[in-house]
Amino acid sequence: MSDDSHSAENEILSTYDAHCAICLTRLPQAGIQAVGLFDSSTRGLEQVRASIDMGLLPEYYDTSLSSDSNGLAQCPTCHMGYFTSNTIALSPSLPVLDYLCNYLKNTPVPDQMPLHKVCSQLRLATTMYDFALPDPTSILPYLELFTVVTLRPEDVIGCHLLTPHLPRLSIVKNDEFEFAPKGTSRMDQGVVRIFDAFKLAMADNPPPMSLGIIPLSGETPQCYWRLPVKIEVVLAALVHRVGMRVYKAEELRKTQHILGIFMQRRFTSQ
Ligand SMILES: [Zn+2]
C-alpha cells in the first residue's frame, strides 16, 4: 500500500474517530476499514469512466481514497456482511433524487448542466440565491443526508443490523431537521432518524449507549445518514448497482429512472 493511500485511510478513520459511518459502532482502529464508494480494481475504474460519460462525475475525478468524497469508515459487519456483497448500498435521499430526475426531464436538454455541476450548485444553494436551477428550497434539509437501500431484499430476511447509538427521532422545522418533541411517535408522519457518525466522533462526551436495530426493509421511521460525501459520487456508485430488477424502494426506482434517461439519450445520439 502506498504512503498516500495509507495516510488517506488514516484520515478517513480519524474523521470518524474509528466509528462505523453506518451502524455507529466504535472499534479499535485496526478493526475498522476505510472503504471506497466504488468497487475496487478495474470494475471500479469502469464505473467511474461510465459515470464521467454520463456527466455524473467531472472529467478528472480522483478515484483514490484521498479524494475528499470517495471514502467512509465501516465496521467488518457493515462492510463484509452487507456492502461488499452489494446487498445494501448508499443512496442520495429521495427528495434529492426526485429533484435531479425532474431536472433531467423538465429542463430543455441544450440548457442542462451535467449532474455533477447541478450537485455543486445545490451545495451552494444555502448561501446563493441567484442561480440557473429550479427552486431547491424544499430539498435543502436533505442535501447532506443519504439513505441505505436494500438491493437484494431476499438476502436480508431475518437479518438485523444493530447499532449501539440509535438516534433520537427528528422532524423538519424551518427547512432544517431538529429533534422531535417529547411524545412524538416513530409512526408519526415526517418523523425520521438521522445517523451522524461525524457528530458522534466530534462529541466531547459520547452519548450513552442506545441499542437499536437499523431497518433494512423500508420500515418506519425513515432513516438517514449525515455523511461528508457528495451526492453525485453516491449516485454514480449506485447507478452501476441497480440493474434492471423491479424494486419496492422508491430511491432505487428513481435511480433506475435517471439511468434510463441517460441510456435513452446515448441510444438516440448514436
Ligand atoms: Zn457498521
Residues whose N, C-alpha, C, O or C-beta is under 5 A from the ligand:
A	BS01	ZN	C20 I22 C23 L24 C75 C78
